[in-house]
Amino acid sequence: MPKTPVINTPASLEVGTFFEHHGKDLDMTLMGTEAGFSRQILEPTINRPGLALTGFYKYFALHRIQVIGLAERSYLRHLSDANAEKRFADLCRQRIPCIVVSRGQALSDEMMEIANVAGISIFQTNMITMNYINAATVRLDWEFAPSTSVHGCMVDVMGIGIMIQGASGTGKSETVLGLLRRGASLVADDMVRLRNIEDRELIATAPELGRSYMEVRGLGIIDVTALFGVGSYRTEKRLDFVITLRKEEEMGQIDRLGLDPKTIKLLGLEVPHIELPVAAGRDMAQLIEVAALDQKLKTLGYDSAVEFNKKLLKKMHEQRKSMV
């Protein structure tokens, strides 16, 4: 029996880790010290401390990244220097993870010193406030999403994300190579990392070290992008379909029409699943390519098996009427 995948559900994220993973994409620059890098982000969203700067902390979201935008800066500028520094110091006394100043603006030297003493890291981003909030929220959702790792190969076949699983010796790597020659793109080989994004889709990636590489029995490690071009690799892809390769002798009774669709549960979501028998002479890459096309039709509302069954029932009904 295969092991049940271990599900990792992060409860927090260090400020330093967030900056390391996403600082470049979010155009973030460290303005203060790294003293606050060990502080924990406990909620995957962003807060603007407008009301907090006026002294109202009753419903303050202290577990979130705090973003100071144009409105907050304008408010602080309308206060006296002493009052503005006091309001900012009150904010820094809260157990907030960090502060991001948007639109390429900076805080005064006095406020920077207050933050440094409080052990809070200050970042600057050139992004407009709402653009930063939207982009950072997406990345926080990714970091906090439930995740797991499963054995298999993940490929993008004509826009359909397919994870190919199977016991050792069923030809997974050879099948993937055949798909790559037909224009598919590799996402992950051997180990697939899955994340459940907002309980609506599973996103697959590869471990960082193994990205764009495959292990092929008898050949060893190959670089997919060097052999097939940069278009043969994708860093991530939505999982639409799972295919399990099984030796023909291990297969039980096969559903020849496909009227009984099967699914597999991964991270709480049901994913379409089929089993394909492996036998000498079968072109598994071609079969999977056809399965991808059929799955694409199903997403557009056309099910070949259902349509065939309708025609069959209609034909049987017409024959019964002609016999009356």
C-alpha positions, -999 to 999 in steps of 0.1 A, spaced: 0 0 0 14 35 -9 21 57 20 -3 85 28 13 118 17 23 141 46 4 173 44 22 204 54 1 234 65 23 263 76 10 283 106 35 311 102 62 325 79 93 344 90 98 379 76 132 370 64 119 340 45 92 361 29 118 387 18 142 360 5 115 343 -16 95 372 -29 115 404 -23 127 406 -59 93 400 -75 77 426 -51 105 452 -58 113 453 -21 145 468 -6 155 465 30 157 501 45 163 492 81 180 463 98 176 426 97 166 426 134 130 417 126 137 389 101 128 363 127 94 379 134 65 357 123 38 365 97 8 347 111 -19 357 86 -16 355 48 -29 390 40 -19 426 42 -30 454 66 -29 492 62 -26 507 96 -46 539 89 -68 537 120 -40 524 141 -20 556 134 -49 576 148 -46 556 181 -75 531 175 -62 496 181 -94 477 191 -96 458 159 -60 461 148 -47 432 126 -13 429 142 -4 395 128 -2 409 92 24 427 72 17 464 76 18 486 45 22 524 48 9 540 16 2 575 4 -28 580 28 -8 569 59 21 591 49 -1 621 42 -17 617 76 17 615 94 29 646 76 -1 666 88 9 659 124 37 676 143 70 658 142 67 648 179 31 636 175 39 617 143 69 599 160 47 591 190 20 575 168 46 556 148 62 544 181 28 531 193 25 511 160 60 496 165 51 486 201 25 462 186 37 427 177 36 433 140 58 413 116 73 442 95 65 474 77 65 481 40 65 516 26 51 518 -9 56 541 -39 93 543 -33 89 566 -3 109 565 28 104 572 65 122 599 85 155 591 102 137 594 135 110 568 126 137 545 112 155 547 145 123 539 164 117 508 142 153 497 146 151 499 184 118 480 184 134 453 163 111 458 133 124 455 97 114 483 73 111 477 36 106 500 7 88 490 -26 84 511 -57 50 495 -64 18 514 -60 1 505 -27 -28 484 -41 -6 467 -66 18 457 -39 -11 445 -17 -25 423 -45 8 408 -55 19 402 -19 -14 385 -10 -10 361 -39 24 351 -27 13 348 9 -15 325 -2 11 304 -19 33 302 12 5 294 36 -13 269 13 -15 233 24 12 213 5 24 178 0 49 158 -21 40 128 -41 59 105 -63 53 109 -100 60 129 -131 42 161 -139 38 173 -175 19 200 -194 3 183 -224 -15 209 -247 -25 230 -217 -37 201 -195 -16 194 -164 -11 157 -160 6 138 -132 18 104 -143 22 78 -115 31 42 -115 53 16 -99 90 13 -108 94 -3 -142 61 9 -157 79 33 -181 70 67 -166 103 83 -178 101 68 -212 65 80 -216 74 115 -205 103 116 -230 78 106 -257 55 134 -247 84 159 -247 92 150 -283 56 157 -291 57 192 -277 48 187 -240 65 205 -212 81 189 -181 71 204 -147 85 178 -123 102 144 -125 100 117 -98 89 141 -70 59 165 -75 51 192 -49 14 201 -48 -2 231 -32 -39 236 -25 -47 272 -35 -78 285 -18 -95 250 -20 -101 255 -57 -70 242 -75 -38 222 -71 -6 238 -83 23 215 -91 60 224 -90 93 206 -87 119 207 -59 142 236 -67 174 215 -72 157 191 -97 140 217 -119 143 210 -156 161 177 -149 150 141 -154 164 108 -144 161 82 -172 170 46 -164 201 36 -183 209 72 -193 212 89 -159 204 126 -154 194 146 -185 188 184 -188 154 187 -206 158 223 -216 192 216 -231 179 187 -252 144 199 -261 146 237 -257 134 262 -231 98 256 -241 100 220 -228 100 231 -191 75 249 -169 81 260 -133 45 253 -123 12 240 -137 -23 234 -124 -31 197 -119 -60 187 -141 -56 150 -144 -39 120 -128 -29 89 -148 -16 58 -131 4 33 -153 -1 -3 -143 12 -36 -158 -15 -52 -178 -15 -84 -157 -22 -62 -126 -53 -46 -141 -87 -59 -131 -118 -54 -152 -115 -23 -174 -143 1 -180 -143 0 -218 -167 30 -223 -155 54 -196 -190 60 -183 -178 56 -147 -153 84 -142 -130 80 -113 -112 105 -91 -84 106 -66 -83 128 -36 -53 150 -31 -51 177 -4 -88 175 0 -97 180 -37 -110 154 -61 -89 151 -93 -100 131 -124 -80 98 -125 -76 70 -149 -55 38 -150 -38 28 -182 -25 -7 -188 12 -9 -199 20 -36 -224 47 -43 -250 42 -23 -282 17 3 -267 25 39 -274 18 53 -240 28 88 -249 2 88 -277 -25 74 -254 -18 101 -228 -19 128 -254 -53 115 -265 -64 114 -228 -53 150 -225 -74 160 -255 -104 141 -242 -100 158 -208 -99 192 -226 -131 184 -243 -147 175 -210 -137 209 -195 -155 224 -225 -187 204 -217 -183 176 -242 -180 140 -228 -174 115 -256 -186 85 -236 -218 102 -225 -225 114 -261 -219 79 -274 -242 64 -248 -269 89 -258 -267 79 -294 -267 42 -284 -298 47 -263 -315 67 -290 -307 40 -316 -321 12 -293 -353 33 -287 -358 37 -325 -353 0 -331 -379 -8 -304 -404 16 -320 -399 0 -354 -407 -34 -340 -440 -23 -326 
